[in-house]
Amino acid sequence: MRIKYNAPTILTFTFISVLALILSSTLLPSLTETWFMVPGKGGFAPFRIRNWVTLVTHVLGHANWTHLVANFSLILLIGPILEERYGSWPLLEMIFLTALVTGVLNVFLFSKSLLGASGVAFMMILLASFTNFKKGEIPLTFILIVVLYLGRELFNALAVNAISEFAHIIGGFCGSIFGFFKTSAAKP
């Protein structure tokens, strides 16, 4: 038996995120804040190239190991299945678009900075409910996931905390859109 690099997009995403956290925890303490955190409303400076970069790279940075493990437990569980179903490049596109959408909306709507891959995790949760989708049908699993996961996030959004339920909701919305439009183009 041999170990196989079975999900290149998901594994590379994971390893880059782990490396970013190791570097920011040791040699480069300002790395996360500088290159992996989207500024909130009023903090985005269009003349700073790093602000534009963080619109996408925020999904690679995490506040601590607990934050990273929480996100990547789901991503490593669901991601390889999605990568096999949709392909490596399409999944990378979905991750990129989810990061960009959550980053841009955070800049315009919220005063807090955005950090982490939870929007991507929620995108994958909703997208996974489409894995056995048939044209003309709406999977009951999709409806239940929307009610359970996104309903919980809407409820939690009322609480004062350091979690961006908004990123979870937008990520889930992105996964729903991708599920409806990408499923027909997926591998059989």
N, CA, C and O of each residue as an XYZ file, in Angstrom:
752
protein
N       0.838     -1.188      0.000
C       0.000      0.000      0.000
C       0.876      1.241      0.000
O       1.986      1.250      0.532
N       0.339      2.287     -0.614
C       1.057      3.558     -0.631
C       0.088      4.690     -0.327
O      -1.121      4.567     -0.523
N       0.634      5.772      0.147
C      -0.183      6.961      0.427
C      -0.350      7.719     -0.881
O       0.616      7.926     -1.614
N      -1.570      8.128     -1.167
C      -1.878      8.819     -2.419
C      -2.328     10.253     -2.120
O      -3.108     10.498     -1.200
N      -1.828     11.167     -2.904
C      -2.254     12.575     -2.821
C      -3.580     12.665     -3.579
O      -3.630     13.155     -4.708
N      -4.649     12.186     -2.944
C      -5.910     11.891     -3.611
C      -6.781     13.089     -3.961
O      -7.619     12.991     -4.858
N      -6.611     14.187     -3.296
C      -7.452     15.368     -3.536
C      -6.529     16.589     -3.582
O      -6.410     17.311     -2.592
N      -5.873     16.826     -4.727
C      -4.838     17.857     -4.781
C      -5.299     19.262     -4.387
O      -4.560     19.986     -3.721
N      -6.489     19.647     -4.782
C      -6.972     20.983     -4.418
C      -7.165     21.089     -2.910
O      -6.694     22.043     -2.290
N      -7.845     20.128     -2.325
C      -8.142     20.162     -0.893
C      -6.871     20.013     -0.071
O      -6.680     20.737      0.906
N      -6.005     19.091     -0.450
C      -4.772     18.880      0.315
C      -3.832     20.076      0.218
O      -3.231     20.471      1.217
N      -3.700     20.652     -0.960
C      -2.843     21.834     -1.120
C      -3.405     23.008     -0.319
O      -2.652     23.717      0.349
N      -4.703     23.215     -0.378
C      -5.379     24.251      0.405
C      -5.085     24.052      1.895
O      -4.769     25.007      2.605
N      -5.192     22.810      2.358
C      -4.937     22.486      3.764
C      -3.491     22.765      4.146
O      -3.227     23.420      5.154
N      -2.552     22.270      3.342
C      -1.134     22.431      3.674
C      -0.696     23.890      3.649
O       0.115     24.301      4.479
N      -1.216     24.680      2.713
C      -0.883     26.112      2.684
C      -1.423     26.804      3.934
O      -0.745     27.652      4.515
N      -2.631     26.449      4.347
C      -3.224     27.046      5.551
C      -2.438     26.666      6.803
O      -2.219     27.502      7.680
N      -2.017     25.411      6.885
C      -1.207     24.969      8.026
C       0.127     25.711      8.034
O       0.567     26.185      9.081
N       0.770     25.814      6.875
C       2.042     26.535      6.777
C       1.881     28.003      7.178
O       2.727     28.550      7.886
N       0.801     28.636      6.730
C       0.548     30.035      7.095
C       0.422     30.191      8.606
O       0.965     31.136      9.178
N      -0.287     29.275      9.255
C      -0.445     29.351     10.710
C       0.870     29.080     11.431
O       1.179     29.745     12.420
N       1.643     28.120     10.956
C       2.948     27.846     11.569
C       3.845     29.070     11.466
O       4.463     29.477     12.450
N       3.917     29.655     10.278
C       4.772     30.839     10.089
C       4.303     32.021     10.927
O       5.118     32.727     11.521
N       2.988     32.239     10.976
C       2.489     33.378     11.754
C       2.601     33.138     13.257
O       2.623     34.090     14.037
N       2.672     31.880     13.665
C       2.827     31.552     15.086
C       4.283     31.556     15.533
O       4.566     31.550     16.731
N       5.207     31.566     14.577
C       6.626     31.457     14.929
C       7.448     32.609     14.347
O       7.709     33.596     15.034
N       7.846     32.484     13.109
C       8.805     33.404     12.492
C       8.225     34.748     12.040
O       8.919     35.765     12.066
N       6.963     34.751     11.630
C       6.357     35.961     11.055
C       5.048     36.316     11.769
O       3.967     36.080     11.229
N       5.139     36.876     12.968
C       3.932     37.095     13.773
C       2.883     38.013     13.144
O       1.713     37.926     13.514
N       3.252     38.879     12.220
C       2.253     39.762     11.606
C       1.750     39.231     10.265
O       0.993     39.922      9.583
N       2.149     38.032      9.875
C       1.769     37.466      8.584
C       0.259     37.368      8.412
O      -0.278     37.805      7.394
N      -0.419     36.808      9.382
C      -1.870     36.630      9.285
C      -2.574     37.968      9.136
O      -3.406     38.137      8.245
N      -2.249     38.910      9.991
C      -2.905     40.221      9.942
C      -2.615     40.952      8.634
O      -3.486     41.644      8.106
N      -1.412     40.806      8.114
C      -1.010     41.534      6.908
C      -1.542     40.911      5.625
O      -2.020     41.633      4.750
N      -1.471     39.576      5.489
C      -1.763     38.938      4.211
C      -2.968     38.014      4.199
O      -3.361     37.535      3.135
N      -3.575     37.747      5.382
C      -4.676     36.787      5.421
C      -5.919     37.306      6.151
O      -6.752     36.512      6.589
N      -6.047     38.601      6.282
C      -7.188     39.162      6.994
C      -7.790     40.300      6.157
O      -7.120     41.292      5.870
N      -9.046     40.145      5.775
C      -9.732     41.188      5.003
C     -10.171     42.281      5.966
O     -10.848     42.001      6.955
N      -9.790     43.526      5.686
C     -10.257     44.612      6.554
C     -11.773     44.782      6.434
O     -12.366     44.471      5.402
N     -12.372     45.271      7.485
C     -13.799     45.541      7.455
C     -14.097     46.876      6.799
O     -13.205     47.558      6.296
N     -15.376     47.231      6.817
C     -15.838     48.478      6.215
C     -15.050     49.656      6.787
O     -14.912     49.783      8.004
N     -14.546     50.493      5.929
C     -13.773     51.648      6.351
C     -12.290     51.364      6.494
O     -11.492     52.298      6.573
N     -11.899     50.092      6.529
C     -10.495     49.745      6.687
C      -9.808     49.340      5.389
O      -8.587     49.188      5.342
N     -10.600     49.169      4.344
C     -10.043     48.746      3.057
C      -9.444     49.955      2.356
O     -10.132     50.944      2.100
N      -8.160     49.865      2.050
C      -7.456     50.946      1.340
C      -7.184     50.474     -0.089
O      -6.311     49.631     -0.293
N      -7.905     50.993     -1.077
C      -7.766     50.506     -2.449
C      -6.360     50.684     -3.040
O      -6.011     50.004     -4.006
N      -5.567     51.571     -2.483
C      -4.213     51.784     -2.995
C      -3.211     50.787     -2.419
O      -2.053     50.775     -2.838
N      -3.627     49.955     -1.473
C      -2.748     48.927     -0.901
C      -3.004     47.591     -1.588
O      -4.097     47.032     -1.495
N      -1.995     47.092     -2.272
C      -2.136     45.831     -2.999
C      -2.524     44.689     -2.062
O      -3.278     43.797     -2.449
N      -2.016     44.714     -0.839
C      -2.319     43.612      0.080
C      -3.805     43.555      0.425
O      -4.324     42.472      0.696
N      -4.507     44.701      0.423
C      -5.949     44.670      0.677
C      -6.681     43.911     -0.427
O      -7.639     43.186     -0.159
N      -6.232     44.078     -1.653
C      -6.835     43.356     -2.774
C      -6.526     41.861     -2.678
O      -7.390     41.026     -2.945
N      -5.305     41.532     -2.300
C      -4.885     40.134     -2.171
C      -5.710     39.435     -1.083
O      -6.140     38.295     -1.264
N      -5.928     40.112      0.035
C      -6.637     39.477      1.155
C      -8.107     39.199      0.867
O      -8.747     38.442      1.597
N      -8.649     39.801     -0.188
C     -10.033     39.484     -0.559
C     -10.191     37.993     -0.854
O     -11.288     37.444     -0.752
N      -9.088     37.348     -1.219
C      -9.115     35.915     -1.519
C      -8.308     35.105     -0.504
O      -8.712     34.001     -0.137
N      -7.185     35.634     -0.053
C      -6.291     34.854      0.812
C      -6.788     34.713      2.251
O      -6.209     33.944      3.018
N      -7.820     35.417      2.629
C      -8.329     35.315      4.008
C      -8.730     33.891      4.360
O      -8.752     33.532      5.538
N      -9.048     33.068      3.357
C      -9.439     31.684      3.634
C      -8.238     30.805      3.997
O      -8.411     29.681      4.468
N      -7.024     31.315      3.777
C      -5.816     30.563      4.109
C      -5.315     30.839      5.526
O      -4.560     30.041      6.082
N      -5.724     31.946      6.106
C      -5.264     32.332      7.435
C      -6.258     31.950      8.522
O      -7.467     31.921      8.295
N      -5.734     31.658      9.698
C      -6.579     31.300     10.840
C      -6.010     31.896     12.113
O      -4.800     32.084     12.231
N      -6.873     32.191     13.055
C      -6.468     32.848     14.295
C      -5.614     31.946     15.180
O      -4.701     32.416     15.859
N      -5.915     30.640     15.169
C      -5.198     29.697     16.022
C      -5.488     28.273     15.531
O      -6.215     28.074     14.558
N      -4.904     27.290     16.225
C      -5.065     25.904     15.804
C      -6.504     25.415     15.949
O      -6.973     24.624     15.130
N      -7.197     25.870     16.965
C      -8.594     25.471     17.150
C      -9.433     25.937     15.969
O     -10.263     25.187     15.456
N      -9.214     27.169     15.544
C      -9.919     27.744     14.400
C      -9.624     26.937     13.136
O     -10.544     26.596     12.392
N      -8.353     26.630     12.891
C      -7.968     25.877     11.700
C      -8.552     24.469     11.723
O      -9.105     24.014     10.723
N      -8.437     23.783     12.843
C      -8.948     22.410     12.934
C     -10.469     22.385     12.747
O     -10.991     21.483     12.092
N     -11.171     23.343     13.303
C     -12.634     23.394     13.144
C     -13.010     23.510     11.668
O     -13.920     22.823     11.204
N     -12.320     24.371     10.935
C     -12.635     24.536      9.514
C     -12.204     23.331      8.684
O     -12.972     22.837      7.858
N     -10.984     22.859      8.901
C     -10.462     21.814      8.027
C     -10.944     20.418      8.384
O     -10.782     19.499      7.581
N     -11.525     20.227      9.548
C     -12.171     18.947      9.832
C     -13.300     18.724      8.831
O     -13.454     17.628      8.292
N     -14.075     19.752      8.589
C     -15.162     19.658      7.604
C     -14.625     19.637      6.178
O     -15.074     18.837      5.357
N     -13.672     20.506      5.884
C     -13.137     20.596      4.523
C     -12.467     19.284      4.118
O     -12.656     18.822      2.993
N     -11.688     18.678      5.015
C     -11.026     17.410      4.697
C     -12.004     16.237      4.641
O     -11.728     15.234      3.983
N     -13.122     16.352      5.312
C     -14.135     15.302      5.272
C     -14.956     15.362      3.981
O     -15.170     14.343      3.325
N     -15.404     16.543      3.633
C     -16.306     16.714      2.496
C     -15.556     17.010      1.195
O     -15.964     16.561      0.124
N     -14.469     17.760      1.291
C     -13.749     18.230      0.108
C     -13.306     17.162     -0.869
O     -13.540     17.318     -2.068
N     -12.670     16.071     -0.419
C     -12.246     15.046     -1.380
C     -13.406     14.431     -2.172
O     -13.255     14.114     -3.352
N     -14.546     14.265     -1.530
C     -15.730     13.741     -2.228
C     -16.167     14.724     -3.305
O     -16.485     14.326     -4.426
N     -16.182     16.012     -2.962
C     -16.572     17.036     -3.930
C     -15.547     17.156     -5.046
O     -15.906     17.356     -6.206
N     -14.268     17.032     -4.696
C     -13.218     17.119     -5.712
C     -13.328     15.955     -6.697
O     -13.122     16.138     -7.897
N     -13.646     14.779     -6.204
C     -13.835     13.637     -7.101
C     -15.058     13.846     -7.984
O     -15.043     13.502     -9.166
N     -16.098     14.400     -7.420
C     -17.360     14.599     -8.158
C     -17.253     15.713     -9.201
O     -17.684     15.539    -10.341
N     -16.679     16.855     -8.816
C     -16.677     18.029     -9.692
C     -15.351     18.255    -10.410
O     -15.313     18.936    -11.434
N     -14.261     17.692     -9.886
C     -12.939     17.897    -10.466
C     -12.140     18.911     -9.659
O     -12.706     19.735     -8.940
N     -10.822     18.840     -9.786
C      -9.928     19.703     -9.003
C     -10.053     21.174     -9.388
O     -10.209     22.030     -8.518
N      -9.985     21.473    -10.684
C     -10.053     22.879    -11.110
C     -11.404     23.518    -10.822
O     -11.444     24.631    -10.297
N     -12.515     22.856    -11.144
C     -13.813     23.464    -10.792
C     -13.966     23.705     -9.290
O     -14.530     24.720     -8.883
N     -13.470     22.779     -8.464
C     -13.564     22.990     -7.018
C     -12.686     24.157     -6.598
O     -13.084     24.952     -5.746
N     -11.501     24.274     -7.180
C     -10.638     25.425     -6.894
C     -11.333     26.729     -7.284
O     -11.248     27.718     -6.557
N     -12.012     26.735     -8.414
C     -12.781     27.919     -8.831
C     -13.866     28.254     -7.813
O     -14.074     29.422     -7.482
N     -14.555     27.232     -7.319
C     -15.614     27.457     -6.330
C     -15.048     28.009     -5.026
O     -15.647     28.892     -4.413
N     -13.901     27.492     -4.600
C     -13.245     28.003     -3.392
C     -12.849     29.461     -3.606
O     -13.096     30.309     -2.749
N     -12.239     29.746     -4.745
C     -11.801     31.107     -5.068
C     -12.991     32.076     -5.090
O     -12.935     33.145     -4.484
N     -14.057     31.700     -5.785
C     -15.231     32.586     -5.876
C     -15.891     32.796     -4.520
O     -16.322     33.905     -4.205
N     -15.973     31.744     -3.718
C     -16.546     31.881     -2.377
C     -15.698     32.820     -1.529
O     -16.233     33.663     -0.809
N     -14.379     32.677     -1.610
C     -13.478     33.569     -0.874
C     -13.661     35.010     -1.337
O     -13.756     35.921     -0.513
N     -13.711     35.216     -2.630
C     -13.847     36.565     -3.185
C     -15.181     37.203     -2.786
O     -15.213     38.357     -2.361
N     -16.255     36.470     -2.920
C     -17.583     37.010     -2.579
C     -17.660     37.363     -1.094
O     -18.124     38.447     -0.740
N     -17.207     36.452     -0.219
C     -17.270     36.760      1.219
C     -16.343     37.917      1.562
O     -16.686     38.758      2.393
N     -15.167     37.971      0.931
C     -14.222     39.066      1.190
C     -14.781     40.417      0.772
O     -14.748     41.375      1.546
N     -15.295     40.495     -0.451
C     -15.836     41.769     -0.966
C     -17.036     42.223     -0.139
O     -17.122     43.392      0.236
N     -17.955     41.312      0.147
C     -19.132     41.703      0.928
C     -18.757     42.130      2.345
O     -19.386     43.025      2.910
N     -17.742     41.499      2.919
C     -17.288     41.905      4.248
C     -16.781     43.342      4.234
O     -17.064     44.114      5.151
N     -16.030     43.701      3.191
C     -15.487     45.066      3.072
C     -16.615     46.094      3.016
O     -16.502     47.176      3.591
N     -17.687     45.758      2.333
C     -18.780     46.708      2.163
C     -19.800     46.717      3.302
O     -20.454     47.733      3.535
N     -19.942     45.594      4.016
C     -21.049     45.492      4.966
C     -20.680     45.431      6.443
O     -21.508     45.756      7.294
N     -19.445     45.020      6.766
C     -19.121     44.775      8.168
C     -17.881     45.523      8.603
O     -16.946     45.698      7.821
N     -17.871     45.962      9.844
C     -16.726     46.721     10.346
C     -15.597     45.813     10.831
O     -14.453     46.259     10.914
N     -15.890     44.559     11.151
C     -14.859     43.621     11.619
C     -14.101     43.022     10.449
O     -14.628     42.887      9.345
N     -12.850     42.666     10.716
C     -12.044     41.962      9.716
C     -12.557     40.533      9.555
O     -13.248     40.004     10.426
N     -12.207     39.925      8.429
C     -12.632     38.561      8.136
C     -11.400     37.675      7.997
O     -10.435     38.043      7.327
N     -11.436     36.510      8.630
C     -10.302     35.590      8.638
C     -10.812     34.162      8.718
O     -11.680     33.862      9.537
N     -10.285     33.276      7.879
C     -10.585     31.857      7.999
C     -11.376     31.290      6.834
O     -11.874     32.016      5.974
N     -11.473     29.959      6.836
C     -12.087     29.220      5.733
C     -13.489     28.714      6.048
O     -13.967     27.792      5.386
N     -14.156     29.288      7.035
C     -15.482     28.770      7.392
C     -16.505     29.006      6.290
O     -17.422     28.200      6.131
N     -16.379     30.073      5.532
C     -17.272     30.281      4.389
C     -17.110     29.170      3.364
O     -18.088     28.703      2.782
N     -15.870     28.750      3.148
C     -15.585     27.644      2.221
C     -16.159     26.349      2.785
O     -16.737     25.557      2.041
N     -16.009     26.124      4.084
C     -16.567     24.915      4.705
C     -18.083     24.865      4.513
O     -18.633     23.813      4.189
N     -18.754     25.991      4.712
C     -20.210     26.024      4.533
C     -20.592     25.892      3.066
O     -21.626     25.302      2.751
N     -19.777     26.431      2.164
C     -20.016     26.227      0.733
C     -20.014     24.737      0.434
O     -20.878     24.238     -0.286
N     -19.034     24.028      0.993
C     -18.914     22.590      0.744
C     -20.062     21.799      1.367
O     -20.531     20.822      0.784
N     -20.509     22.212      2.533
C     -21.630     21.530      3.188
C     -22.874     21.586      2.301
O     -23.531     20.568      2.081
N     -23.194     22.772      1.798
C     -24.382     22.902      0.953
C     -24.174     22.240     -0.404
O     -25.092     21.615     -0.935
N     -22.980     22.370     -0.969
C     -22.678     21.740     -2.255
C     -22.776     20.220     -2.146
O     -23.240     19.561     -3.076
N     -22.346     19.667     -1.027
C     -22.393     18.210     -0.838
C     -23.814     17.666     -0.894
O     -24.018     16.514     -1.277
N     -24.782     18.465     -0.523
C     -26.167     17.986     -0.556
C     -26.683     17.822     -1.982
O     -27.788     17.319     -2.184
N     -25.890     18.243     -2.977
C     -26.265     18.091     -4.377
C     -25.577     16.914     -5.058
O     -25.738     16.733     -6.265
N     -24.819     16.114     -4.325
C     -24.030     15.065     -4.975
C     -24.887     14.012     -5.681
O     -24.405     13.370     -6.614
N     -26.125     13.816     -5.270
C     -26.992     12.869     -5.985
C     -28.201     13.597     -6.596
O     -29.294     13.039     -6.688
N     -27.986     14.818     -6.999
C     -28.992     15.683     -7.606
C     -29.415     15.148     -8.973
O     -28.577     14.697     -9.753
N     -30.696     15.198     -9.255
C     -31.217     14.856    -10.576
C     -31.987     16.058    -11.106
O     -32.676     16.756    -10.361
N     -31.858     16.281    -12.393
C     -32.495     17.430    -13.037
C     -33.997     17.457    -12.737
O     -34.676     16.433    -12.811
N     -34.492     18.628    -12.403
C     -35.906     18.793    -12.118
C     -36.295     18.480    -10.684
O     -37.475     18.541    -10.339
N     -35.326     18.146     -9.843
C     -35.603     17.818     -8.451
C     -34.798     18.725     -7.519
O     -33.722     19.205     -7.873
N     -35.330     18.942     -6.348
C     -34.587     19.622     -5.289
C     -34.389     18.582     -4.190
O     -35.360     18.098     -3.608
N     -33.138     18.237     -3.906
C     -32.895     17.204     -2.895
C     -33.415     17.616     -1.511
O     -33.174     18.735     -1.057
N     -34.116     16.714     -0.863
C     -34.590     16.970      0.495
C     -33.406     17.222      1.426
O     -33.512     18.011      2.365
N     -32.269     16.550      1.167
C     -31.075     16.787      1.987
C     -30.645     18.248      1.910
O     -30.201     18.820      2.906
N     -30.774     18.846      0.744
C     -30.439     20.262      0.585
C     -31.342     21.131      1.461
O     -30.863     22.028      2.154
N     -32.635     20.865      1.427
C     -33.596     21.645      2.219
C     -33.296     21.495      3.715
O     -33.310     22.478      4.456
N     -33.029     20.276      4.149
C     -32.737     20.043      5.566
C     -31.436     20.712      5.995
O     -31.361     21.264      7.093
N     -30.416     20.672      5.150
C     -29.142     21.327      5.463
C     -29.343     22.836      5.550
O     -28.792     23.482      6.442
N     -30.120     23.398      4.643
C     -30.396     24.838      4.702
C     -31.071     25.185      6.021
O     -30.680     26.140      6.692
N     -32.079     24.412      6.391
C     -32.809     24.682      7.632
C     -31.895     24.511      8.851
O     -31.872     25.367      9.735
N     -31.149     23.414      8.896
C     -30.330     23.128     10.072
C     -29.093     24.024     10.173
O     -28.897     24.700     11.182
N     -28.267     24.031      9.140
C     -27.011     24.781      9.210
C     -27.216     26.278      9.086
O     -26.767     27.044      9.939
N     -27.892     26.695      8.029
C     -28.041     28.140      7.835
C     -29.052     28.740      8.807
O     -28.916     29.897      9.204
N     -30.056     27.969      9.189
C     -30.983     28.443     10.213
C     -30.263     28.718     11.523
O     -30.515     29.724     12.186
N     -29.365     27.811     11.886
C     -28.558     28.004     13.102
C     -27.695     29.252     12.983
O     -27.558     30.004     13.949
N     -27.113     29.480     11.808
C     -26.248     30.652     11.625
C     -27.045     31.946     11.686
O     -26.567     32.939     12.232
N     -28.249     31.950     11.135
C     -29.097     33.149     11.237
C     -29.445     33.428     12.696
O     -29.431     34.581     13.128
N     -29.752     32.393     13.445
C     -30.043     32.544     14.868
C     -28.806     33.035     15.620
O     -28.905     33.944     16.443
N     -27.646     32.442     15.343
C     -26.409     32.821     16.021
C     -25.948     34.230     15.656
O     -25.219     34.861     16.420
N     -26.364     34.718     14.509
C     -25.966     36.064     14.090
C     -26.499     37.130     15.052
O     -25.980     38.245     15.090
N     -27.518     36.794     15.819
C     -28.081     37.733     16.789
C     -27.209     37.869     18.032
O     -27.335     38.840     18.778
N     -26.323     36.897     18.257
C     -25.454     36.913     19.435
C     -24.217     37.770     19.178
O     -23.792     37.940     18.035
N     -23.659     38.295     20.236
C     -22.412     39.051     20.134
C     -21.262     38.064     20.319
O     -21.100     37.477     21.389
N     -20.459     37.887     19.255
C     -19.325     36.965     19.318
C     -18.306     37.371     18.255
O     -18.511     38.347     17.534
N     -17.231     36.634     18.164
C     -16.168     36.942     17.204
C     -16.272     36.072     15.954
O     -15.328     36.002     15.167
N     -17.401     35.415     15.769
C     -17.602     34.525     14.628
C     -18.370     35.264     13.544
O     -19.331     35.979     13.827
N     -17.936     35.087     12.299
C     -18.633     35.715     11.183
C     -19.689     34.756     10.631
O     -19.448     34.039      9.660
N     -20.849     34.758     11.260
C     -21.946     33.945     10.743
C     -22.278     34.363      9.322
O     -22.747     33.555      8.520
N     -22.033     35.626      9.016
C     -22.246     36.136      7.673
C     -21.448     35.320      6.648
O     -21.987     34.955      5.603
N     -20.180     35.030      6.931
C     -19.345     34.254      6.005
C     -19.919     32.845      5.843
O     -19.871     32.281      4.750
N     -20.454     32.279      6.912
C     -21.067     30.962      6.840
C     -22.291     31.004      5.916
O     -22.459     30.144      5.052
N     -23.130     32.003      6.109
C     -24.355     32.138      5.316
C     -24.022     32.376      3.848
O     -24.598     31.733      2.970
N     -23.099     33.293      3.574
C     -22.719     33.574      2.185
C     -22.037     32.361      1.564
O     -22.287     32.042      0.402
N     -21.180     31.680      2.322
C     -20.564     30.456      1.820
C     -21.617     29.416      1.469
O     -21.534     28.772      0.423
N     -22.597     29.251      2.334
C     -23.698     28.318      2.057
C     -24.487     28.727      0.828
O     -24.888     27.879      0.031
N     -24.711     30.015      0.674
C     -25.408     30.525     -0.513
C     -24.601     30.199     -1.775
O     -25.158     29.757     -2.780
N     -23.281     30.422     -1.712
C     -22.408     30.098     -2.852
C     -22.485     28.610     -3.170
O     -22.596     28.237     -4.338
N     -22.428     27.755     -2.151
C     -22.524     26.315     -2.370
C     -23.847     25.921     -3.010
O     -23.895     25.017     -3.844
N     -24.916     26.599     -2.620
C     -26.230     26.331     -3.214
C     -26.245     26.701     -4.693
O     -26.729     25.937     -5.528
N     -25.716     27.868     -5.007
C     -25.650     28.323     -6.408
C     -24.800     27.345     -7.227
O     -25.210     26.903     -8.300
N     -23.608     27.014     -6.706
C     -22.737     26.073     -7.419
C     -23.435     24.735     -7.603
O     -23.336     24.122     -8.666
N     -24.137     24.283     -6.577
C     -24.842     23.002     -6.654
C     -25.862     22.985     -7.762
O     -25.954     22.009     -8.508
N     -26.634     24.054     -7.883
C     -27.652     24.116     -8.929
C     -27.036     24.211    -10.318
O     -27.525     23.584    -11.257
N     -25.963     24.992    -10.455
C     -25.421     25.248    -11.795
C     -24.281     24.337    -12.207
O     -24.070     24.133    -13.403
N     -23.541     23.784    -11.265
C     -22.379     22.953    -11.615
C     -22.719     21.469    -11.687
O     -22.001     20.703    -12.330
N     -23.769     21.067    -11.055
C     -24.077     19.639    -10.992
C     -24.226     19.026    -12.373
O     -23.753     17.913    -12.603
N     -24.864     19.716    -13.285
C     -25.074     19.142    -14.613
C     -23.763     18.992    -15.375
O     -23.673     18.169    -16.287
N     -22.736     19.780    -15.016
C     -21.447     19.700    -15.691
C     -20.465     18.787    -14.966
O     -19.331     18.617    -15.413
N     -20.888     18.207    -13.865
C     -19.989     17.364    -13.051
C     -19.726     16.026    -13.705
O     -20.440     15.594    -14.610
N     -18.663     15.377    -13.211
C     -18.341     14.022    -13.664
C     -19.470     13.093    -13.268
O     -20.058     13.266    -12.200
N     -19.790     12.108    -14.099
C     -20.865     11.169    -13.732
C     -20.462     10.260    -12.584
O     -21.250      9.416    -12.158
